[in-house]
Amino acid sequence: MKLKIAITHGDINGVGYQVILKALEDNRILELCTPIIYGSAKIASQYRKQLGLQDYKLNIIESPADARHDAVNIINVVGEDVMPSPGQPSPEAGRAAVAALERAVTDLRNGLVNAMVTAPINKKTVQSDTFIFPGHTEYLQSSLGEDGDKALMVLFNDRIRVALATTHIPVSAISEALTRENIADKIRAFARSLHRDFAVDNPRIAVLALNPHSGDDGLLGKEEQEVIAPAIQDARDEKIAAFGPYPADGFFGAGLFSKFDGVLAMYHDQGLAPFKTIAMDNGVNFTAGLPFVRTSPDHGTGYDIATQNVASADSMRSAIYAAIDIVRARANEDFAHSNPLKRQYHDRSNNDATINMTAD
């Protein structure tokens, strides 16, 4: 049975519809999944004409249960009066983005879809009395986390995987947020995700320093000595292959990232600036650490090119493929552990060497 993938339309004034429609233009993607856009058929039609996709057909449905497996489906989540103003941020676009996100999350939580791919939002226009989150990651942790689950922001392509110890916070607040416990938790979560979501056995994780030159033995900061290195040791005590802290400039400049399965950066731009330089147009943002799968393109709303029809769909396409791959990886891992072999051993206290059996 094909997976149902929810795709939220994001900011209707950005490049969201452009990259979604371009990514789904090739019908071969229907062989891999059943895509369901959460948005507006009217807005999608407007962008479809703008892109010159005259033969592009959308199947309008009320629920994922009604989705056709041989078509691109769409669920209307905003009113007919909502129309885009490409290139211009607006509160109306923010409300439309939240409406799509909330409906898709509800269907994901209820098992009506298998994974969710989100188009970019404007973090300012989505703010309201009921939506007070600085980004998708924080909202998803609140909405989809269970039993204390903590979301981990991971960006990846086929060359590199980067996770973030802190996400959408001011630079002035980074040092205070980086506690030994927090960093150790992020290393553990990253190791679990690399194993479960990416099928990497015994992953090697590089941990970046916070200060220039890794603090120069305390001359430029003590976080490396007092916080980051002890957190790495905590992880190593748990048999996690964590290494560092490495000065970020030399680490990326020398290409050391290629020797590790994942890189844990201390803050947003420390990890994302080099990642986006390396990943180019096919990077994917993945929210690890939650029981549900969510991916997205690694770019923003693209207001500056929203009227030019030049937005690349590569990252959106990669995000859709990645969601499928991660759902399958988790299913394979769950299946592998669903019926463990029983361990056999000899009871040496019994002269008859009776074989006892116990479950692992």
Number of C-alpha atoms within 10 A of each C-alpha: 7 13 18 23 26 31 27 32 31 30 34 35 25 30 32 26 28 24 23 26 21 18 20 19 16 9 12 10 18 18 10 16 21 23 28 29 31 25 28 24 20 16 18 21 18 14 22 19 12 14 16 10 14 10 9 14 13 16 16 19 16 12 15 22 10 11 20 16 18 15 20 23 25 25 24 20 23 19 11 11 7 15 17 20 15 20 18 14 20 17 14 17 25 22 21 24 27 22 20 25 27 17 18 29 22 14 17 21 16 10 13 17 22 22 25 28 31 27 28 25 30 24 16 15 17 24 17 13 5 7 12 13 17 16 18 18 21 18 17 20 19 15 13 18 16 12 5 9 15 21 22 25 23 25 27 22 21 9 12 18 25 24 30 24 26 23 19 15 12 10 11 8 10 18 15 8 15 19 17 17 14 16 27 24 18 23 30 20 20 28 24 20 22 22 17 20 24 17 16 14 12 14 20 18 27 25 27 25 25 25 20 15 17 22 18 14 11 13 11 14 16 16 21 23 17 13 18 26 20 17 25 24 17 20 21 16 11 9 10 19 18 26 18 17 23 21 18 21 14 12 16 16 10 9 9 13 18 14 11 16 20 25 26 26 25 25 23 19 15 17 23 19 10 15 21 19 10 16 20 13 18 21 28 29 27 25 24 27 22 19 13 18 23 29 28 27 26 24 19 16 21 19 17 12 14 21 18 13 14 12 16 16 22 18 24 33 22 22 29 29 18 24 24 22 14 21 18 15 17 19 13 15 14 12 11 10 9 9 10 10 11 11 10 12 12 12 13 10 8 9 7 9 11 12 11 11 13 9 9 9
